[in-house]
Amino acid sequence: MKQMVWATALCILSIGCEADMGYGHLEDDGGLTSEGLVTQNRYEICDNGLDDDGDGKVDEGCACTQGDEQACYPAPALTKDVGACHAGIQQCAPTEEFASWGECIGAVTPHAEICGDELDNDCNGQVDDGCDENGSQSDGGVGNESDGSVSALDDSGSSQNPETCGPANCAGCCDNQGRCQPSNTTTCGLGGANCEACVAPEFCQAGQCAPPPCGPATCPDGCCDAQGTCQASKADTCGLAGAKCQSCVLPQQCEAGQCKLAAPVTYKVIAVNGRIDDEHCRKQILDYDHCDIYLKVWMGSQYGKTGTDGDSSSPDWNDLLFTTTDAELLANPMRIEFWDDDSLVWGSDDKVSSCSLTITAKHLAGGQITAPCDHAEAVTIVFQR
């Protein structure tokens, strides 16, 4: 019987046990009852460096940036940095489709107490517990609770606590039999509180039952925003399989959960019309009738000029300036100059007004921009695909 209890205790501490095996008290015939509890959560929580679902892997299925490193601990979180137990390091490495966290290297996790080495091998806060004065394992069982309480397994397999379970001696929660249990999905609680069983799909997080976190299991067709909410994959929340959302910057677009450079879109840039201040023409330009207005327009490597609409304070051109791509339109300011054609009278033209306009994706989607331009009340430029 004691050999079976010892094997059961080792299995509780080992990350090699099946996640759904659980543990609990033993029947009189030595079999595990269905009252055993699941030792970990149902879901992996990304970016916390812990094995939340109890499968011996840390942050599996979580997206990461290739080359990043993080601390990792593939065992119950309550045993981390207790006794000989400490975290290791894992790296983000490329896979066939996405980068993901690799094996946790260098971590030390709980295992059976080694008598006489003066170390807390099972990481329960006690050195060489369960060992007799000769340095051998005593018949009283093993002190291998991972919840911070002092306990042993007797011949019945029950967890025996020398004190009443409560805040003073239980880091986890107290079940209805007064036993200290580690905080997990079926016995959720911290600080010696009463255990609570979380109802699916809720899981135990920081000692409280909570909805499952946004991640690969709960957001397979979208991405997780900064608030932990699952979002549909689109331009401003791009991502799949519960990855962190990213915003695609034009001319990028979201394709299969990734921001990719979109194929260039060609636009005809057309100067449609404008409105000029006649008073400015008469007093400042010394054109005693109306200004005869034409436009000069520069953008990146592009330049265009309209014809002249004579004697008009509201010139209509509808002239093609140049043809360019959306990338160039979004990357460069548009320099506009209004000129008064005086070549037939004075021999030289006068610059009436000038300005610089910023073209945005909203302007391209709407097909035009209308804006004031210094002394010009307005100018309208159309973008035609």
C-alpha positions in Angstrom: 0.0 0.0 0.0 2.8 2.5 0.9 4.5 1.8 -2.4 1.3 2.8 -4.2 1.0 5.9 -2.1 4.6 6.8 -2.8 4.0 6.3 -6.6 0.9 8.4 -6.4 2.8 11.2 -4.6 5.6 11.1 -7.3 3.0 11.4 -10.0 1.4 14.4 -8.4 4.8 16.2 -8.4 5.9 15.0 -11.9 5.0 17.0 -15.0 5.0 13.8 -16.9 1.6 12.7 -15.5 -1.5 13.1 -17.7 -3.1 16.5 -17.0 -6.5 14.9 -16.4 -5.3 12.2 -14.0 -5.6 14.4 -10.9 -5.2 13.2 -7.4 -7.2 12.8 -4.2 -7.7 10.3 -1.5 -7.4 6.5 -2.1 -10.2 4.0 -1.7 -9.8 1.2 0.8 -8.9 -1.1 -2.1 -6.1 1.3 -3.1 -7.8 2.8 -6.3 -8.0 6.5 -7.0 -11.6 7.9 -6.7 -13.3 10.2 -9.1 -13.0 12.9 -6.5 -9.4 13.5 -7.6 -8.8 17.0 -8.9 -7.3 18.4 -12.0 -4.0 20.0 -11.1 -4.0 22.8 -13.7 -6.2 25.1 -15.8 -8.0 24.0 -19.0 -6.4 26.9 -21.0 -2.9 28.1 -21.6 -2.5 31.8 -20.8 -0.1 33.4 -23.2 3.0 35.4 -22.2 3.1 34.5 -18.5 5.9 31.9 -18.8 3.9 29.2 -17.0 2.4 25.8 -17.8 -1.3 26.8 -17.2 -2.9 23.7 -18.7 -0.6 21.2 -17.1 0.8 19.5 -20.2 4.4 20.1 -19.4 4.8 22.9 -22.0 4.9 26.6 -21.5 2.9 29.0 -23.6 2.5 26.5 -26.4 0.4 27.7 -29.3 1.1 31.3 -28.4 2.4 33.7 -31.0 5.8 35.4 -30.4 8.5 37.4 -32.2 11.3 35.3 -33.5 14.5 35.7 -31.4 12.7 36.8 -28.2 13.5 35.0 -25.0 11.4 34.6 -21.8 11.6 32.9 -18.4 9.6 29.7 -18.3 8.4 27.2 -15.6 6.8 24.0 -16.7 5.3 23.0 -13.3 2.7 24.3 -10.8 3.2 28.0 -10.3 3.1 27.8 -6.5 6.3 25.8 -6.5 8.3 28.3 -8.6 11.2 29.8 -6.7 10.5 27.5 -3.7 13.4 25.3 -2.5 15.5 24.0 -5.4 12.8 24.9 -8.0 13.4 27.7 -10.4 12.6 28.9 -13.9 14.4 28.2 -17.1 14.7 30.1 -20.5 12.8 29.4 -23.8 13.3 31.1 -27.1 10.9 32.1 -29.8 11.7 30.1 -33.0 10.1 29.9 -36.4 7.8 27.0 -37.3 6.2 26.0 -40.6 3.6 28.9 -40.3 4.1 31.1 -37.3 6.9 31.7 -34.8 6.2 30.0 -31.4 7.9 29.3 -28.0 10.3 26.4 -28.0 11.4 24.0 -25.2 11.9 25.4 -21.7 15.7 24.9 -21.0 17.3 24.9 -17.6 14.2 24.8 -15.4 14.2 22.8 -12.2 10.8 21.4 -11.2 9.6 19.4 -8.1 10.7 15.8 -7.7 10.9 13.3 -4.9 12.8 14.4 -1.8 16.4 13.1 -1.8 17.3 12.4 1.8 20.5 13.9 3.1 21.2 16.4 0.3 19.9 19.3 2.5 17.8 20.6 -0.3 14.0 21.1 -0.7 13.7 18.8 -3.8 9.9 18.7 -3.8 9.7 22.5 -3.4 7.2 22.4 -0.6 9.2 24.8 1.7 10.8 22.0 3.8 14.3 20.4 3.5 14.6 16.6 3.6 11.0 16.3 4.9 9.9 12.7 5.3 13.5 11.6 6.0 14.5 9.8 9.2 17.6 10.5 11.3 19.5 7.9 9.3 18.9 9.9 6.0 16.4 7.4 4.7 12.8 7.9 3.7 10.6 7.4 6.8 7.5 5.3 6.8 5.3 8.3 7.5 5.1 9.2 3.8 6.5 12.1 1.9 6.0 15.8 2.3 5.3 16.7 -1.2 2.3 19.1 -1.2 2.9 21.9 -3.8 0.4 24.3 -2.1 2.7 25.4 0.7 1.1 23.4 3.5 2.7 20.7 5.7 1.2 17.3 4.9 1.9 13.6 4.5 0.0 10.8 2.9 -1.0 8.0 5.3 -2.0 4.4 4.4 -5.4 5.7 3.4 -4.0 8.2 1.0 -5.7 11.1 2.8 -3.9 14.5 3.1 -3.2 15.0 6.8 -2.7 18.5 8.1 -1.5 19.0 11.7 -3.5 22.3 11.9 -6.9 23.5 10.8 -6.8 24.6 7.2 -6.8 28.4 6.9 -4.9 31.5 5.9 -2.1 30.7 8.4 -1.1 27.4 6.8 -2.6 27.2 3.3 -1.4 29.2 0.3 -4.2 27.5 -1.8 -7.8 26.9 -0.7 -9.5 24.7 1.9 -11.9 22.0 0.7 -15.0 20.8 2.4 -13.0 18.3 4.4 -10.6 20.9 5.8 -7.7 19.9 3.5 -5.5 22.5 1.8 -5.6 22.2 -2.0 -3.6 23.9 -4.7 -5.7 26.5 -6.6 -6.9 25.2 -9.9 -10.0 24.8 -12.0 -11.8 22.4 -9.6 -10.5 23.8 -6.4 -10.1 27.5 -7.0 -9.0 29.9 -4.2 -6.0 31.4 -2.5 -5.0 32.4 1.0 -6.9 29.6 2.8 -10.3 30.6 1.4 -13.0 28.0 0.7 -12.4 26.2 -2.5 -14.7 26.9 -5.5 -15.3 24.7 -8.5 -15.2 26.7 -11.7 -17.9 25.8 -14.3 -16.7 25.5 -17.9 -15.7 27.4 -19.8 -14.5 29.4 -16.8 -11.1 28.6 -15.3 -9.2 29.5 -12.2 -7.1 32.7 -12.5 -5.4 34.2 -9.5 -7.7 32.3 -7.1 -10.9 33.4 -8.8 -13.1 31.7 -11.5 -12.9 33.8 -14.6 -13.9 33.5 -18.3 -11.3 31.8 -20.4 -8.6 34.3 -21.7 -8.3 35.3 -25.2 -5.8 33.0 -26.9 -5.5 30.2 -29.5 -8.2 28.0 -27.9 -10.8 30.8 -27.5 -10.0 33.0 -30.5 -9.0 30.7 -33.4 -10.4 32.9 -36.2 -9.2 36.3 -34.9 -6.7 38.1 -32.7 -6.5 39.4 -29.1 -6.5 43.2 -28.6 -4.8 45.1 -25.7 -7.9 44.6 -23.5 -7.8 40.8 -24.1 -10.9 40.8 -26.3 -11.1 38.6 -29.4 -11.4 40.7 -32.5 -12.2 39.7 -36.1 -9.1 39.9 -38.3 -9.2 43.0 -40.4 -7.0 46.0 -41.3 -6.9 47.6 -37.9 -7.0 44.4 -35.9 -5.0 41.9 -38.0 -4.2 38.4 -36.7 -5.3 34.8 -36.4 -5.2 32.0 -33.8 -5.4 34.3 -30.8 -2.2 36.2 -31.7 -1.8 39.8 -30.6 -3.7 42.2 -32.9 -1.6 44.5 -35.1 -2.7 47.5 -37.2 -1.8 47.4 -40.8 -0.5 50.7 -42.2 -1.4 51.6 -45.7 -0.5 50.6 -48.3 -0.4 47.4 -46.3 -3.5 45.3 -45.9 -4.5 42.3 -43.7 -4.2 39.0 -45.5 -4.6 35.6 -43.7 -3.9 37.3 -40.4 -0.7 39.1 -41.5 0.0 42.7 -42.6 1.3 42.5 -46.2 2.1 45.1 -48.7 -0.8 45.3 -51.1 -0.5 45.5 -54.8 -0.2 49.2 -55.9 -3.4 51.0 -56.9 -3.1 53.5 -59.7 -4.9 56.9 -59.5 -5.5 59.7 -62.0 -5.1 63.0 -60.2 -7.4 65.6 -61.6 -7.7 69.3 -60.7 -11.4 70.1 -60.8 -12.0 73.6 -59.6 -11.1 76.4 -57.1 -12.3 79.6 -55.6 -10.0 82.6 -55.4 -10.4 85.9 -53.5 -10.9 88.6 -56.2 -10.0 91.3 -53.7 -6.6 89.7 -53.2 -6.2 89.7 -57.0 -7.1 93.4 -57.4 -5.1 94.8 -54.5 -2.1 92.4 -54.1 -1.6 91.1 -57.6 -2.7 94.4 -59.2 -5.0 92.6 -61.6 -7.8 95.2 -61.9 -10.3 92.7 -63.4 -10.2 89.1 -62.4 -7.2 86.7 -62.0 -6.8 84.3 -64.9 -6.0 81.2 -62.7 -4.2 78.0 -63.4 -2.6 75.5 -61.1 0.8 74.0 -60.7 0.9 70.8 -58.6 3.9 68.7 -57.3 3.9 65.4 -55.4 7.0 63.3 -55.0 8.4 62.7 -58.5 5.2 63.9 -60.1 4.3 67.3 -61.6 1.3 68.6 -63.3 -0.3 71.9 -64.6 -3.8 72.9 -65.6 -5.0 75.2 -68.4 -6.1 78.7 -67.6 -9.7 79.7 -66.9 -9.8 83.3 -67.7 -11.5 86.1 -65.9 -13.0 83.9 -63.2 -12.9 83.9 -59.4 -14.2 80.3 -59.5 -12.1 78.6 -62.1 -13.2 75.2 -63.5 -10.4 73.1 -65.0 -11.2 69.3 -64.9 -7.6 68.8 -66.1 -5.5 65.7 -65.6 -2.4 66.6 -63.6 -0.6 63.2 -63.5 -1.1 59.5 -62.8 0.5 57.9 -59.7 0.1 55.2 -57.1 -1.6 55.1 -53.8 1.7 54.6 -52.1 3.1 57.8 -53.5 0.0 59.8 -52.7 0.1 58.6 -49.1 3.8 59.1 -48.7 4.2 62.6 -50.0 2.6 66.0 -49.4 0.9 67.6 -52.3 2.3 71.1 -53.1 -0.3 73.4 -54.9 0.3 76.8 -56.3 -2.3 79.2 -57.8 -1.0 81.4 -60.6 -2.4 84.4 -62.5 -1.7 84.2 -66.2 -0.4 87.7 -67.3 1.8 86.5 -70.1 -0.2 88.5 -72.8 -0.1 91.7 -70.8 2.9 92.0 -68.6 5.0 89.2 -69.9 5.3 87.3 -66.5 2.8 85.5 -64.4 2.0 86.2 -60.7 1.8 83.6 -57.9 -1.5 84.2 -56.2 -1.6 81.5 -53.5 0.2 78.3 -52.4 -0.2 75.5 -49.8 0.7 72.0 -49.0 -2.0 69.3 -48.5 -1.7 65.9 -46.9 -3.5 63.1 -48.7 -4.9 60.3 -46.4 -6.5 56.9 -47.0 -9.9 58.6 -46.2 -9.4 61.0 -49.1 -8.6 58.1 -51.5 -11.6 56.1 -50.3 -13.8 59.2 -50.8 -12.2 59.9 -54.2 -11.3 63.6 -53.6 -10.0 66.3 -51.3 -11.5 69.8 -51.0 -9.5 72.2 -48.8 -8.6 75.9 -48.4 -5.2 76.9 -49.9 -3.9 80.2 -48.3 -5.6 83.1 -50.3 -7.7 80.6 -52.2 -10.9 79.8 -50.5 -10.9 76.2 -51.7 -9.4 73.8 -54.3 -10.8 70.4 -55.2 -8.6 67.5 -56.4 -10.2 64.2 -57.5 -8.5 60.8 -57.3 -9.9 58.5 -60.0 -9.0 54.8 -60.1 
